[in-house]
Amino acid sequence: MEPPILQSLEERIDPAHTALFIIDMQKDFCIDGFATSKAGRPLKAAQSIIPQIVNLRAAANRAGVLVCHIGFWTLPDHMSDSGPWLTQRRRSTYASDKIAIEDSEGAEFIDELNPTDGELKIFKHRYSAFKGTDLDMLLRAHEIRSVIVTGVSTNVCVESAVRDAFEYSYYVCVPEDAVASWDMSLHEATLKTVNARFGVVSTCTEISDIWGNVSDQGRAAE
């Protein structure tokens, strides 16, 4: 028997069953003078999405959407590193094996997106927000069916979370103006892949408008 399907974007991102992911918006990934900046990574694109995510998060809070801050943590003394992971981190573009060390200043979420009460914090040791974390359990505890994925980098941690979310049977939506990469050609390639195989690509304005309409209808019914 064919399962029921949420067809429209309005149905899919209903605040009652939607979570907003904010991925790796940490100082080491977003702020000049911190780890990736020191490794030579261009940060203009990552910094440009901060206002959009701030506004989308505010819309999520107004609508009652679950907000999940997902951060990367590297444990000191390579306690979270395997051989394959470490060797790849050392050869990766604009990266290092000392990014977002647990409890360091660089691992802190940026001031504009610091988690507040009622928002979840998840820390991961790999690219995907689902690998080795309790994210899936927490989403199911909140009866979440859909996720909206924002943050950096589009072609690595964002894409990894999108792929796993889809394969864990969540509806996926990616606002194209709330994700970014050091290489925007890779960013564009990921968005094409997402839209073709894993979910839908939208914008912050479209998502916020849908949530605003739902909130307005709720107030009108009171």
VOGU-3710 file (C-alpha; in Angstrom, 3 decimals, decimal comma):
1> meppilqsle> 0,000/0,000/0,000  1,367/3,396/-0,967  2,121/5,575/2,066  0,530/9,024/2,421  2,620/11,780/0,837  2,950/15,437/1,754  2,695/16,935/-1,720  2,999/20,716/-1,408  5,780/22,709/0,215  3,182/24,168/2,583
11> eridpahtal> 2,317/20,671/3,788  5,909/19,570/4,002  7,179/22,474/6,122  4,164/22,841/8,398  5,615/24,208/11,665  3,915/21,441/13,624  6,310/18,835/12,244  9,301/20,786/10,917  12,797/21,400/12,303  15,286/24,047/11,204
21> fiidmqkdfc> 18,916/22,880/11,078  21,625/25,537/11,482  24,841/23,719/10,605  28,387/24,713/11,619  27,745/28,420/12,042  30,722/28,529/14,374  33,563/31,000/14,681  36,130/28,651/13,146  34,012/28,365/9,993  32,657/31,892/9,729
31> idgfatskag> 34,871/34,511/11,354  38,071/36,049/10,014  41,150/35,188/12,055  39,870/31,792/13,184  40,826/28,312/11,949  39,494/28,100/8,388  40,406/31,720/7,716  43,965/30,944/8,812  43,908/27,974/6,422  43,125/30,370/3,576
41> rplkaaqsii> 39,420/29,651/3,159  37,418/32,520/1,595  34,642/33,363/4,067  32,678/35,997/2,166  29,952/33,570/1,089  29,600/32,047/4,556  29,358/35,479/6,139  26,816/36,650/3,564  24,204/34,100/4,657  24,247/35,082/8,336
51> pqivnlraaa> 21,437/37,696/8,043  19,225/35,275/6,123  19,657/32,542/8,731  19,053/35,030/11,558  15,779/36,082/9,953  14,720/32,508/9,170  15,445/31,457/12,732  13,296/34,322/14,013  10,479/33,211/11,711  10,897/29,648/12,963
61> nragvlvchi> 10,637/30,747/16,573  7,514/32,788/15,871  5,898/29,811/14,137  6,918/27,221/16,730  9,394/25,381/14,492  12,006/23,321/16,346  15,443/24,953/15,940  18,506/22,689/15,987  21,999/24,174/16,201  24,432/21,584/14,886
71> gfwtlpdhms> 28,106/22,156/15,518  31,323/20,370/14,688  33,568/19,262/17,542  37,089/17,889/17,285  38,126/16,241/20,544  41,596/17,182/21,856  44,570/14,878/21,288  42,870/13,271/18,248  40,414/11,410/20,487  37,704/11,690/17,815
81> dsgpwltqrr> 39,972/11,036/14,830  40,394/7,794/12,926  43,265/7,237/10,513  41,153/7,688/7,364  39,442/10,768/8,815  42,696/12,386/9,898  44,544/11,829/6,651  41,685/13,232/4,616  41,281/16,268/6,875  44,964/17,063/6,403
91> rstyasdkia> 44,709/17,011/2,613  41,306/18,703/2,323  41,025/22,177/0,804  41,127/25,048/3,314  40,856/22,657/6,255  42,961/21,244/9,071  42,702/18,640/11,807  42,426/21,325/14,488  39,148/22,993/13,510  36,488/23,474/16,190
101> iedsegaefi> 38,377/21,890/19,060  35,936/20,994/21,838  35,279/23,931/24,228  37,612/26,265/22,297  36,551/29,763/21,272  36,616/28,697/17,635  34,036/25,988/18,335  31,567/28,507/19,749  28,525/29,387/17,671  28,745/32,890/16,226
111> delnptdgel> 27,147/35,621/18,326  24,349/36,271/15,833  23,235/32,626/16,027  23,994/31,687/19,600  21,478/29,057/20,802  18,770/30,196/23,193  16,420/28,366/25,564  14,131/25,975/23,751  16,596/25,356/20,913  18,522/22,096/20,586
121> kifkhrysaf> 22,324/21,840/20,414  23,896/18,846/18,694  27,644/18,261/18,365  29,093/15,927/15,758  32,539/14,539/14,996  31,930/13,854/11,303  30,369/15,754/8,412  26,827/14,433/8,853  24,671/15,715/11,683  23,249/12,198/12,039
131> kgtdldmllr> 26,466/10,176/12,315  27,154/9,200/15,930  24,668/11,700/17,399  21,217/11,477/18,984  19,709/13,866/16,431  17,346/11,324/14,859  16,031/10,255/18,277  15,401/13,856/19,318  13,634/14,678/16,057  11,359/11,674/16,440
141> aheirsvivt> 10,686/12,596/20,079  9,382/15,928/18,760  7,413/14,157/15,997  9,402/15,908/13,279  8,728/14,826/9,687  10,551/17,550/7,748  13,865/19,365/8,035  15,062/22,637/6,582  18,833/22,650/6,302  20,942/25,823/6,480
151> gvstnvcves> 24,580/26,660/7,159  28,002/25,667/5,838  29,447/24,195/3,798  26,824/23,384/1,170  28,825/20,628/-0,502  30,118/18,955/2,669  28,303/19,124/6,016  25,047/20,483/4,613  24,951/17,893/1,846  25,870/15,089/4,261
161> avrdafeysy> 22,993/16,056/6,565  20,583/16,318/3,620  21,458/12,870/2,314  21,116/11,227/5,723  17,901/13,079/6,564  16,325/11,842/3,335  17,463/8,272/3,950  16,071/8,456/7,505  12,726/9,293/5,816  12,494/13,029/6,505
171> yvcvpedava> 11,223/15,493/3,927  14,077/17,869/3,102  14,107/21,509/2,057  17,204/23,639/1,465  16,893/27,432/1,175  19,482/28,337/-1,439  20,181/31,720/0,153  20,919/30,236/3,598  23,710/27,839/2,619  27,182/28,617/1,291
181> swdmslheat> 30,554/27,165/0,368  34,100/28,405/-0,168  33,583/27,256/-3,769  30,205/28,378/-5,057  30,427/26,102/-8,090  30,347/23,182/-5,639  27,481/24,924/-3,833  25,491/25,080/-7,074  26,243/21,452/-7,885  24,939/20,349/-4,501
191> lktvnarfgv> 21,725/22,352/-4,906  21,132/20,661/-8,263  21,705/17,260/-6,680  19,402/18,031/-3,767  16,590/19,171/-6,030  17,015/16,150/-8,284  17,256/13,428/-5,646  16,885/14,412/-1,991  14,407/17,238/-1,484  13,389/20,658/-2,693
201> vstcteisdi> 15,352/23,886/-3,020  13,553/27,017/-1,876  14,344/30,465/-0,444  14,195/31,984/3,017  11,448/34,363/1,902  9,228/31,575/0,576  9,671/29,536/3,753  9,094/32,499/6,071  5,970/33,488/4,144  4,528/29,997/4,528
211> wgnvsdqgra> 5,234/29,989/8,244  3,798/33,472/8,599  0,586/32,414/6,876  0,257/29,421/9,184  0,769/31,652/12,223  -1,784/34,151/10,938  -4,351/31,399/10,380  -3,736/30,109/13,892  -4,269/33,546/15,415  -7,425/34,067/13,351
221> ae> -8,849/30,785/14,635  -8,335/31,754/18,280
//
